[in-house]
Amino acid sequence: MEGIIVNHVTKSFKEETVLKDVVLSVPKGKICGIIGRNGSGKTVLFKCICGLLQVDKGDIQVDHRQIGAIIEEPGFLGQYSGRKNLELLASISGKKISNYQKILKMVGLLEAGDKKVRKYSMGMKQRLGIAQAIMEDQNIIILDEPMNGLDNAGVEEMRKLFLNLREQGKTILLASHNRDDIEILCDVVYEMDHGILSLRK
């Protein structure tokens, strides 16, 4: 199982139904984009796929061991360097990462890897979050607004990175407010509106 299959998933919080009979299939080696306003249900869907939230109805078929994700603003320890933060996160998951320099270079943080994260800009923290999502060489990458805080040059760099990961056969699910990201990156696009997911024609 190297893609993502969401089968008729419903998720509610108290009286509010946030996901309504959501059906989604992301094949291996494709980039799938989801657009929609804040509060439309995108982040909740991503959390369900990652196993962070339990669904009320339906089921999700995905290998959780193969997921690397950035959801909402990444939380890092400001007193440690970017590299040290990645090392700590890898130790929690029990994974051995052989080359942090390579990962930091991929996201444009090679020179800032030894700088304390509290001195990072928002864009640099976002790049570190992307590094965290890809550092374990996972087959499935889930990116919730990955371009937040990035300047134009940073956006271009990350687009190239994501397209390169697709070339390597990675399966990528991403949410973005930026329609250019969606047009440039995605093989298939869905729209989320008030918890209802529909394929964009």
N, C-alpha and C positions, 0 to 999 in steps of 0.2 A: 504494500500500500504506500505509494509514493506521492499521491496527489491528495486532494481534500474533497470529501463528499459530505454535504449537509442535507439530511433527509427530513423535510417537513418539520423544522425546528421552531418551537414556540417557547418564549421566555417572558415571564411576568415578574414584576416587583410590586407586591401588594395588589393594588387595583389596576396598575398600568401594565398593559401588554406591550413589551418593548420589541420583541421579535414575533412576527405573525406568519407562521407556516412557511418558513424560509427554506428554499431549495437552492443549492449551489453546488456546482462541480468545477473543480480546478484541476485540469490534467497535469501530469508530470511535465516539467520543462516549459510551462507557460506562465505568463504574467497576467493575472486577473486583477482588474481595478474595480473599486467600488467608490462611487461618488454619492454625495448626500449631505444635507445640512447637519450642523451640530445637533445632537439629540435625536438623530434619525434612527439610531440603533447600530451603527457600524462598529463602534468600539465594543459594545456588548457582544455582538456576533464574533468579533475577533477573540474576546476573552473566552467565549464558549468553545471556540475551535481549539484554543490553547489549553483547555481543561481548567481554566481559572474560575469558571462559573458552570454550574450544572444546568442542563436544559430541563424544561418542564415536560415537553412532548417532543417526539422525534428522536433522531440520533445523528451523531457525527462520526464519520469514519476517517481517521487520520492517525498516523503514528506519532504520538506525542514525543517520543524520544528523538524524533528527527526534526522537531520544530525549533527554529531560532526566531525570536520576536522582539519587536520594539512596539510597545503599546503605551500610549499617553507619554507624558514627559519622563524621560529616563531618570531614575533616582540613583545618584552616585554619592560616594563619601568624599566630601570636599577636601578633607585633610590629606587624602592620598592622591598620588599621581594617576593619570589616565591608565597607564600600564598596570599599576598596582590594583586599581579597581577591576580591570579585566582579569587579573590573576585571582583576585578574591572570588569573583563570580564563577570562574572556572572551577575553583576548589570546592565551592558549594555543590556544583553539579557533578563533581568527581571526574571531570574531563581533563585530559592532558593536552595542553596547547603547546605546540612545539615552537611556533614562531610568532611572538607578539609583534615584533618589528614589522613583519610582513602585513599583518592585519592592520596595524596603525597606518602603515603606508597606503594601504588600499583605500582608507577613508580620509586620507590627507592629514593625519595627525602625527606623522613620524617625528617632526621636530618638537611637538608639544607633548609627546608621550610621557616625559618625566616631569612635566609641570603639574602642580597641584590642581585638582579639578575645580576648586573654588575660584581659581583665576581664569577658568574657561568662560568664553562667551556662550550664549544660548546655542549658537550654531555649532560650536565645538562640542558641547555636551550632546547635541543631536548626532554628530558624527561618531562620538564615542558609543552612543546607543546603537547605531548601525553596526559598529565594530563588534559590540556584544552579540548582536543578532546573528552575525555571520562567522564569528570566531571559531565555533565548534564544527564548521564545515557541514552544517545541517542541510538536508535535502529540501526542507520546506521552510520558507522565510516569510514571516508575517509582519508587515510594516504599516503601522497606523500613523498616517501623516508624517512620513519620514523626512520631508523637506522643511518641516517647521524650523524657523530661525536661520535657515541657510541663505546666504547671498546668492546672486545669480551664478557666480563661478562655482559655488558649492553645489548648487542644484545641478549644473551641467556635469560636474564630477560624479555625483551620486547616480545620475541617470546612466552614465557610462558604466558605472560599477554594476548597477542592477541588470543592464542589458548583457554585460559580460557574465554575470551569474546565471542568467537564463541560458546563455550559450553553453555553460557547463552542465546544463540539465536540471538546474534548480527550479523548484516550483515556488512562485512568488504570488502572494496575495497582498495587495496594498490599497489603502484608502488615501485619497488626496482631494483637497479642495481645488487644486490647480488642474484645470482641464488640459493644459499643455502636457503635464506629466502623464496624464491618462492617455492622451492621443499618441504621445511619443513612445510610451513604454508598453502599453497593454495590448495583449492579443484579444481579450474579451473584456467588456465593460458592463457592470451592473449598476443600477441606481437603487439606493435605499431611501424610502420615504415613509415616515411614521411606522417603521418596523416591517414594511413590505418591500421585498427585494424583487426587482424585475430586470430582465435583460434589456440593455439599451440597444435599440435598433440602429 
